[in-house]
């Protein structure tokens, strides 16, 4: 996914790491039983698997649990808790794609694994690297099995091969995937969705199962995500706590980019930066897991995404739309306020961010040409335009307000870019482009010269 907090008003969002782990009793599924210590009503209830969170991780977990239980333990049920009034969480904001080994580009598992290690800076866990790489094609096959088309493949930052898959048409890839999985989960007969419902605590029961305490939340303010993946909520009155005994628990609750308290505790440098995360990303699931004895790892490694759209109507806004990495993967280049190119746009995010932080006012212009616009998705760019985040122009020029030197250096940078694109030994990116321009938000497509 993409999609976090940005450096001061002119740079991109940061992303606090996601969480997805399983807490369960020691009994295999076929041995799950209702304890004699349970209440009379609970003794008549089927064993329950609880999933907290409805991003792509939570929806995938619920869907897979549902299918497995229908086959092996049909009396069991899956209960999914979501504190918002809509499904999808920050997954609906993902705009670039999902990575998988791409043999068509002479990619291999070994090459992909090495890219991950380089990006991880020596901190990667080898068992998780192996899991990600060896199962990556299975992940694409799983999604294609839901009828999804992920045939657009681009090379994004930190990758030595094009392997980031996305849909060639329709909404951004996050909403595209969430809608498909949400439809399957909502249709499953053994799944109960409880929206507007927050899990406030989890404790271990005497019989080894888990007692999940939950309460209804006031309906969240609506947004574009809400209408895309709405479902009928099942919740108790607001403020009234209820308990549910679970045989197994999956926490798929996302990160903490919207929690100033947690950011200040774990990553103070990121605490005052804007974020592209929703205001619901408060890290409660991490705290629930820690309370159950889960170890927390690398909490201080909060990722800063190098590019976030600057809304001209509110340039200092604390929440920003992500200017997705796929823009650069489709051929966009970055120019500073003098019109000069200053970084390899397909370097790792930390390298691009570090380079951008050294620029005047931490500002960059993003140029994307006509061919790259088509590859990225004209529909998505039109959506950004409707929000006032991008602007399409004719001619290789900066919008009003850019200086004369900026125009001249821009032309020099573009000439050098064309040279780089015609020399495979020097090329940074896969596409030559007819130029376009963007001030972290002003998208400009130039007519061919």
C-alpha positions in Angstrom: 0.0 0.0 0.0 0.6 3.6 -0.1 -0.6 4.9 1.9 0.8 8.6 6.5 2.5 12.2 7.8 4.3 14.7 5.7 7.1 17.0 6.3 6.0 20.6 6.9 3.4 21.9 4.6 5.1 21.3 1.3 6.3 17.7 1.4 4.8 14.3 1.6 2.9 12.3 4.2 4.3 10.0 6.9 2.9 6.6 7.5 3.0 4.8 10.8 3.5 1.1 10.4 0.5 -1.2 10.1 -0.3 -4.1 12.4 -1.6 -7.5 11.6 -1.1 -10.3 14.0 -3.0 -13.3 15.4 -3.8 -13.9 19.0 -5.5 -17.2 19.7 -5.8 -20.0 22.2 -3.8 -23.2 21.8 -6.6 -25.3 20.5 -6.9 -26.1 16.8 -10.1 -25.1 15.2 -11.7 -28.6 15.3 -11.2 -28.6 19.1 -12.7 -25.2 19.9 -15.5 -25.7 22.4 -17.7 -23.6 24.6 -16.5 -23.7 28.3 -18.7 -24.8 31.1 -17.7 -21.4 32.8 -19.6 -19.5 30.1 -23.0 -18.0 30.7 -26.0 -20.0 29.6 -26.5 -17.7 26.5 -22.9 -18.1 25.5 -23.1 -21.9 25.9 -25.6 -21.9 23.1 -23.5 -19.7 20.8 -21.2 -21.1 18.2 -17.4 -20.6 18.5 -16.4 -17.2 17.4 -13.4 -15.8 15.5 -13.1 -12.0 16.0 -11.4 -9.7 13.5 -10.8 -6.1 14.4 -10.4 -3.7 11.5 -11.7 -3.7 8.0 -8.8 -2.5 5.9 -7.5 -5.0 3.3 -5.8 -7.0 6.0 -8.9 -7.4 8.1 -11.2 -8.1 5.2 -8.8 -10.7 3.8 -8.6 -12.3 7.2 -12.4 -12.4 7.6 -12.9 -13.7 4.1 -10.4 -16.5 4.6 -11.6 -17.4 8.1 -15.1 -17.5 6.8 -14.3 -19.9 4.0 -12.1 -22.2 6.3 -14.8 -22.4 9.0 -17.6 -23.1 6.6 -15.6 -26.1 5.4 -14.4 -27.5 8.7 -16.5 -25.9 11.5 -19.8 -24.8 10.0 -21.3 -23.9 13.3 -18.6 -21.3 14.0 -19.0 -17.6 13.1 -16.7 -14.7 12.3 -17.5 -11.3 13.9 -15.8 -8.3 12.4 -15.5 -5.0 14.4 -15.0 -1.6 12.8 -15.1 1.6 14.7 -16.0 3.7 11.7 -19.4 3.7 9.9 -17.7 2.5 6.7 -15.4 -0.3 5.7 -11.9 0.0 4.3 -9.9 2.3 6.6 -6.8 3.7 5.1 -6.7 0.9 2.5 -9.2 2.9 0.5 -6.5 5.6 0.1 -3.9 3.3 -1.4 -3.1 4.6 -4.9 -0.1 2.7 -6.3 -0.6 -1.0 -6.2 0.5 -4.4 -4.8 4.0 -5.9 -5.5 4.7 -9.3 -6.8 7.6 -11.1 -8.5 7.3 -10.4 -12.3 9.0 -13.1 -14.4 8.0 -11.3 -17.6 10.5 -8.6 -16.6 13.2 -11.1 -15.8 12.4 -10.7 -12.2 13.1 -13.5 -9.6 12.4 -14.1 -6.0 16.1 -13.5 -5.2 16.1 -10.1 -7.0 12.9 -9.1 -5.2 14.3 -10.2 -1.8 17.5 -8.3 -2.3 15.5 -5.1 -3.2 13.6 -5.5 0.1 16.8 -6.0 2.1 18.4 -2.8 0.6 15.2 -0.9 1.3 15.2 -2.3 4.9 18.6 -0.9 5.6 19.7 -4.1 7.4 16.6 -4.3 9.6 14.5 -6.7 7.6 13.4 -10.0 9.2 14.4 -12.8 6.9 11.4 -15.0 7.6 9.1 -12.1 6.7 11.1 -11.3 3.6 10.7 -14.9 2.5 7.0 -14.9 3.2 6.4 -11.7 1.3 8.5 -12.7 -1.7 7.6 -16.4 -2.1 3.8 -15.7 -1.6 3.6 -12.5 -3.6 2.3 -14.2 -6.8 -0.2 -16.1 -4.6 -1.5 -12.8 -3.4 -2.1 -11.6 -7.0 -3.7 -14.9 -7.8 -6.0 -14.6 -4.8 -7.2 -11.1 -5.9 -7.6 -12.2 -9.5 -9.7 -15.1 -8.3 -12.1 -12.4 -7.0 -12.4 -11.2 -10.6 -10.0 -8.3 -10.2 -7.9 -7.0 -13.1 -4.4 -6.0 -12.0 -2.7 -6.0 -15.4 -1.0 -2.6 -15.1 2.5 -3.1 -13.9 5.0 -0.3 -13.1 8.4 0.0 -11.5 8.2 2.1 -8.3 10.8 3.5 -5.9 13.3 1.0 -4.4 12.4 -1.7 -7.0 14.9 -2.8 -9.6 12.2 -4.4 -11.7 8.6 -3.4 -12.6 6.5 -5.4 -10.2 3.8 -3.1 -8.8 0.4 -4.3 -10.0 -2.8 -2.2 -10.2 -6.1 -1.9 -12.1 -5.9 -0.3 -15.6 -9.2 1.6 -15.1 -11.7 2.6 -12.5 -11.1 4.0 -9.0 -7.7 4.0 -7.2 -6.4 0.6 -6.5 -7.2 0.7 -2.8 -11.0 1.3 -3.3 -10.9 -1.2 -6.1 -9.6 -4.0 -3.9 -11.6 -3.0 -0.8 -14.9 -3.1 -2.7 -14.3 -6.6 -4.0 -13.3 -8.0 -0.7 -16.1 -6.2 1.2 -18.7 -7.6 -1.2 -17.5 -11.2 -0.4 -17.4 -10.6 3.3 -20.8 -9.0 3.4 -22.2 -11.9 1.4 -20.8 -14.6 3.7 -23.5 -16.3 5.8 -21.2 -16.9 8.8 -19.8 -13.4 9.0 -21.4 -10.6 11.2 -20.2 -7.1 10.5 -20.4 -4.6 13.4 -19.8 -1.1 12.2 -19.6 1.9 14.6 -18.3 -0.5 17.1 -14.9 -0.1 18.9 -13.1 -2.8 20.8 -11.9 -1.2 24.0 -10.2 -4.1 25.8 -9.3 -7.7 25.4 -8.6 -10.1 28.3 -7.8 -13.7 28.7 -10.6 -15.8 30.1 -10.0 -18.7 32.6 -10.5 -21.3 29.9 -7.9 -19.8 27.6 -10.3 -18.0 25.3 -10.4 -14.2 25.0 -13.0 -11.8 26.3 -13.5 -9.0 23.9 -15.1 -5.8 25.3 -16.7 -3.5 22.8 -18.8 -0.4 22.6 -20.8 1.5 20.0 -19.2 4.7 18.7 -20.9 7.8 17.5 -21.2 7.6 13.7 -18.0 9.0 12.1 -18.2 12.0 9.8 -18.9 10.8 6.3 -16.4 10.9 3.4 -15.6 9.5 0.1 -14.6 6.2 1.7 -17.9 5.9 3.5 -20.1 5.7 0.5 -17.8 3.4 -1.3 -18.0 0.5 1.1 -21.0 1.1 3.3 -22.6 -1.7 5.3 -25.4 -2.1 7.7 -24.1 -1.5 11.3 -24.9 -3.8 14.2 -24.1 -2.1 17.4 -25.2 -1.6 21.0 -26.3 1.9 22.2 -23.4 4.4 22.3 -21.3 4.1 25.4 -22.8 0.7 26.5 -20.1 -1.9 26.9 -20.7 -5.5 25.9 -18.5 -8.6 26.0 -17.9 -11.3 23.4 -16.0 -14.5 24.1 -13.6 -15.4 21.2 -11.8 -18.6 20.3 -9.4 -16.6 18.2 -8.7 -12.9 17.6 -7.1 -11.1 14.6 -6.0 -7.5 15.1 -5.8 -5.8 11.8 -6.1 -2.3 13.0 -3.5 -0.2 11.1 -1.0 2.3 12.4 -0.9 5.4 14.5 -0.2 8.3 12.1 -3.1 10.3 13.6 -2.0 9.8 17.2 0.2 12.7 18.2 0.7 11.1 21.6 2.1 7.9 20.1 4.1 9.7 17.5 5.7 11.9 20.2 6.5 8.8 22.3 8.0 6.7 19.4 9.0 9.1 16.7 9.1 12.7 17.9 10.6 14.0 14.6 7.4 13.0 12.8 4.9 14.2 15.4 4.3 17.6 13.9 4.2 16.6 10.3 1.0 16.5 8.2 -0.5 13.1 7.5 -2.5 11.5 4.7 -4.0 8.9 7.1 -7.5 9.2 8.3 -8.1 10.7 11.7 -9.1 7.2 12.9 -5.5 5.9 12.8 -4.8 6.1 16.5 -3.0 2.9 17.2 -5.5 1.4 19.6 -5.0 -2.1 18.2 -1.3 -1.9 18.9 -2.1 -1.1 22.5 -4.6 -4.0 22.7 -1.9 -6.4 21.4 0.7 -5.1 23.8 -1.8 -5.6 26.6 -2.0 -9.2 25.7 1.8 -9.6 25.7 2.6 -9.0 22.1 6.1 -7.7 21.5 6.3 -4.4 19.6 9.1 -4.0 17.0 10.6 -0.9 15.2 7.9 1.4 16.6 10.2 4.4 15.9 10.5 3.7 12.2 7.7 5.9 11.1 7.9 6.3 7.3 7.8 9.7 5.7 6.4 9.6 2.2 8.1 12.2 0.0 5.2 13.6 -1.8 1.8 14.9 -0.6 -0.5 17.1 -2.6 -0.6 20.7 -1.4 -4.1 22.1 -1.6 -3.8 25.7 -2.8 -6.9 26.6 -0.8 -5.3 25.3 2.5 -1.6 24.8 2.0 -0.9 24.4 5.7 -3.5 21.7 6.3 -2.5 19.0 8.7 -4.2 16.3 6.6 -3.1 15.9 3.0 -3.9 13.8 0.0 -1.1 11.5 -0.8 0.7 12.2 -4.1 1.2 8.5 -4.8 4.5 6.9 -5.8 2.9 5.5 -8.8 3.1 9.0 -10.4 6.9 8.7 -10.4 6.6 5.1 -11.4 4.7 6.2 -14.5 7.5 8.6 -15.5 7.1 11.7 -13.4 10.1 13.7 -12.4 10.7 16.1 -9.5 12.1 19.6 -10.0 13.0 22.0 -7.2 11.8 25.6 -7.1 14.7 26.6 -9.4 13.4 24.1 -12.0 16.3 21.7 -11.5 16.1 17.9 -11.1 17.6 16.9 -7.8 17.0 13.2 -7.1 16.5 9.8 -8.7 12.7 9.6 -8.5 12.8 5.9 -8.2 15.1 5.7 -5.2 13.7 4.5 -1.9 11.3 6.7 -0.2 13.7 7.7 2.6 16.3 8.8 0.0 13.8 10.8 -2.0 12.4 12.4 1.2 15.9 13.3 2.4 16.7 15.0 -0.9 13.4 16.9 -0.9 14.0 18.1 2.7 17.1 19.9 1.6 15.3 21.9 -1.1 14.2 25.5 -0.6 11.0 25.6 1.4 11.0 21.8 1.2 9.1 22.2 -2.1 9.1 20.3 -5.3 7.3 20.3 -8.6 6.1 17.0 -10.0 6.1 16.7 -13.8 4.0 14.0 -15.5 3.5 13.8 -19.2 0.7 12.7 -21.4 1.8 9.1 -21.8 2.5 8.8 -18.1 -0.9 10.3 -17.3 -2.6 7.6 -19.3 -0.6 4.9 -17.6 -1.3 6.4 -14.2 -5.0 6.8 -14.9 -6.7 9.8 -16.4 -9.8 9.2 -14.3 -7.8 9.4 -11.0 -6.0 12.6 -12.3 -9.4 14.0 -13.1 -10.6 13.2 -9.6 -7.5 15.0 -8.2 -8.3 17.9 -10.4 -11.9 18.1 -9.1 -10.4 18.5 -5.6 -8.2 21.4 -6.8 -5.0 19.4 -6.3 -3.8 19.1 -9.9 -3.9 21.5 -12.9 -3.6 20.5 -16.5 -1.9 23.0 -18.8 -0.7 23.2 -22.4 2.9 23.9 -23.2 6.2 23.1 -21.3 5.8 25.9 -18.8 5.3 26.4 -15.1 2.0 27.9 -13.8 1.8 31.6 -12.9 4.1 32.5 -10.1 7.2 30.6 -11.2 10.3 32.7 -11.8 12.1 33.2 -15.1 15.1 31.1 -13.9 12.6 28.3 -13.0 11.4 28.3 -16.6 14.9 28.2 -18.0 16.2 25.5 -15.7 13.0 23.5 -16.3 13.8 23.4 -20.0 17.4 22.4 -19.3 16.2 19.6 -16.9 13.7 18.4 -19.5 16.4 18.3 -22.2 18.7 16.3 -19.9 15.8 14.0 -19.0 15.2 13.2 -22.7 18.9 12.4 -23.1 18.7 10.1 -20.1 15.7 8.4 -21.5 17.4 7.6 -24.8 20.4 6.1 -23.2 19.5 2.8 -21.4 22.7 2.9 -19.4 21.6 6.2 -17.8 17.9 5.9 -17.7 16.2 6.4 -14.3 12.7 5.6 -15.4 10.9 3.4 -17.8 9.1 6.0 -19.9 10.1 9.1 -21.9 7.4 11.7 -21.3 5.8 14.7 -22.8 6.2 17.0 -20.0 3.8 17.9 -17.2 4.2 19.9 -14.1 3.1 19.7 -10.5 3.9 21.6 -7.4 3.1 18.6 -5.2 -0.4 19.2 -6.3 -0.4 21.2 -9.6 -0.4 18.6 -12.3 0.5 19.9 -15.7 0.5 18.1 -19.0 2.4 19.7 -21.9 1.6 19.5 -25.6 4.3 17.6 -27.6 7.1 19.9 -28.9 
